[in-house]
Amino acid sequence: MLNQPKIIALRQSLESTIVGQHKLLDRLVIGLLADGHILVEGLPGLAKTTAVKALASGVHARFQRIQFTPDLLPGDLTGTDIFNPQEGSFCFVEGPLFHEIIVADEINRAPAKVQSALLEAMQEHQITVGGVTRALPPLFLVMATQNPLEQAGTYPLPEAQLDRFLLHVELTYPSADEELEILQRDRARLAGAATTQAVVDVATVLAAREEVKKIHIDPMLERYIVTLVAATRDIDTWVPAYAGMIEVGASPRASLAIARAACAHAYLAGREFVTPDDILEVAPDCLRHRIIPSFTARMEKIARDVLIQKLLETVPVP
């Protein structure tokens, strides 16, 4: 794991920008290592955009921030063919998705037709416009932020798009001490303190990803991952008290996500093998956006995290 110290340095550099939110910073780096997109959800003012921009600043890569708005069009993301009157032909003008790190700010403020423009890019790492398919960069990472759906002017993300995010991280309010430190750091920033500098380059990230792929997962743990994901589709059997609380369980893509994220978590810990604790740590963020609570669960105000935690407590750990 030759590149692991450099990735750890990147993780540490994020703490110079973001106060607290250690789980969020870990998840951002895990998404970078596992080649998976990240959805960060929280109330306004919890540093969602600041966190993802800090990660983008820490990687020496082509970076683009896209502010999603209700009047955004699909071509504003993918690019479009423009007629050149001098040459009498059309030429393709690349959109912002052709950058290496994309910050999709407030992604749920755009309508479904714009959100669907991301589907091919996020899954296939390519974009098709005018019948021509164009490849995206090898390092292509979408870090999206969204406000809770209860906020005015937001649209729920389609389930197909949610499933393409590796992790769904939810933020909470900082403690009083952390909020005090935020205030002090902001005053220091206004006084001219240095901002986050690039710590690693694209080649280092791609090399680290190859090292993460070599992290060993015992077949018993692979079976545990599959059993855990399958339990979300059959909660009646595993947790009879919550029978009928999950309308739609997680897809097989969830098993892949948990395995990849667990390998990246072990890599950050300096291990060459995955432990059950790695799986238990990342599973909630891999499952949160992939299950749909039933009408009964919503009426009884039983959150998805409660259902996931109950399954983690019930399914036997090898």
PAVEX-104289 format. One record per residue (C-alpha): x, y, z. Coordinates in steps of 0.25 Angstrom, whole numbers, plus 5000, padded with zeros to 4 digits. Example, Ala and Ser with C-alpha at 12.3 -4.5 7.8 and 13.67 -1.06 7.14 Angstrom:
% PAVEX-104289
504949825031
505549965029
***
This chain:
% PAVEX-104289
500050005000
501050104995
500050214993
499350205006
500150305014
499850405003
498350375004
498450395019
499050525017
497850565008
496950525019
497650605030
497750725021
496150725020
496150745035
496850885033
495550925026
494450855033
494250855048
493650725053
492850635043
493950525044
493050425038
492750515026
494150535023
494450385024
493250355014
493750465005
495150395004
494550255003
493650294991
494950354985
495650214987
494550124984
494250204970
492850234975
491950354975
491450414988
490150484993
490250575005
488950615011
488750715022
488050845026
488550975020
489851035027
490450895031
491650915021
491250815011
491750894999
492950935007
493350795010
493250744996
493950864991
495050835001
495250694995
495250744981
496350854985
497150744992
497250664979
498050734967
496950704957
496050774948
494850824956
493550874953
492450924962
491050924957
489850994964
488650914961
487351004959
485950984954
486251044940
487450954937
487450874924
488150744921
489050804911
489550904922
490250774928
490550684916
490950794906
490250804892
490550814877
490750964873
490651004858
491851074853
491451174842
492851194837
493151044835
491651014832
491650894841
491350854855
492350844866
492250784880
492450874892
492750794905
491850824917
492350824931
492250674933
493450654925
494250704937
494950604947
494250644960
492850694960
492150764971
490650754968
490150864978
488750844983
488450734973
487050724977
486650864973
486650814958
485550744951
485550594948
485950614933
487250684937
487550584948
487350474938
488450534930
489450484940
489050344940
489950294928
491050384933
491050324947
490850184943
491650164930
492650284931
492150334917
491250424911
490350414898
489950534891
489450544877
489650394875
491150404878
491750344891
492850414898
493650354909
493850434922
495250444929
495750314937
495550394950
494150434950
493450464963
492150524966
491950584980
490550634981
489950714992
488450724995
487450785005
486450695012
485150685003
484350755013
485050885009
484250974999
484650964984
485250824984
484950694976
485250554980
486350484973
485850364964
486150234971
487050194959
487950314961
488050294976
488450144974
489650204966
490250274978
491250184986
490950254999
489850345005
490350425017
489450505026
489950625034
489550665048
489750795055
491150815061
491350825076
491550955083
493050945084
493150905069
492251025066
493151115074
494351065066
493651085053
493451235057
494851245061
495351185048
494451275040
495051395047
496451345044
496051325029
495551465028
496851515033
497551445022
497851295026
498351205016
497251115009
497350965006
498450924996
498550814986
499150694994
499050574983
498950574968
498050484959
499150384957
499250354972
497750344974
497650244962
498850164968
498250164981
496950104975
497749994969
498249964983
496849964989
496449864979
497449764985
496949774999
496549635003
495049605007
494849465013
493749385007
493049375020
492949525020
492449525005
491349435009
491049525021
490949645012
489949575002
489149525014
489049665020
488549725007
487549615004
487049635018
486549775014
485649705004
485149605014
485049685027
483749605031
484649485034
485849545041
485049655049
483549605051
483349735059
483549815047
482849735037
482349815025
483249935028
484149925016
483349935002
484549924993
485949864998
487349884993
487749834980
489049754977
489749884974
489649904990
490549774992
491549824982
491549964989
491749905003
492949824998
493649934991
493350035003
493849935013
495149905005
495350055005
495150065020
496149955023
497150025014
496950155021
497250075034
498550025029
498049875027
498049785015
496849705019
495349745023
494849715036
493349715041
493549845047
493849905033
492549855028
491749895040
492350035039
491950065024
490749985022
489750085027
490250195017
490250085006
488750045009
488150175014
487750225000
487450084994
486250045003
484850105002
484050095015
482650055013
481450145016
481250085029
482650115033
482450265029
481150275037
481850215049
483050305047
484050195047
485250245040
486150165030
487250175039
486450105050
486149985040
487549975036
488149975050
487149865054
487549785042
489049805046
488749755060
487949635055
488749575044
489849485050
491249545049
492249435045
***
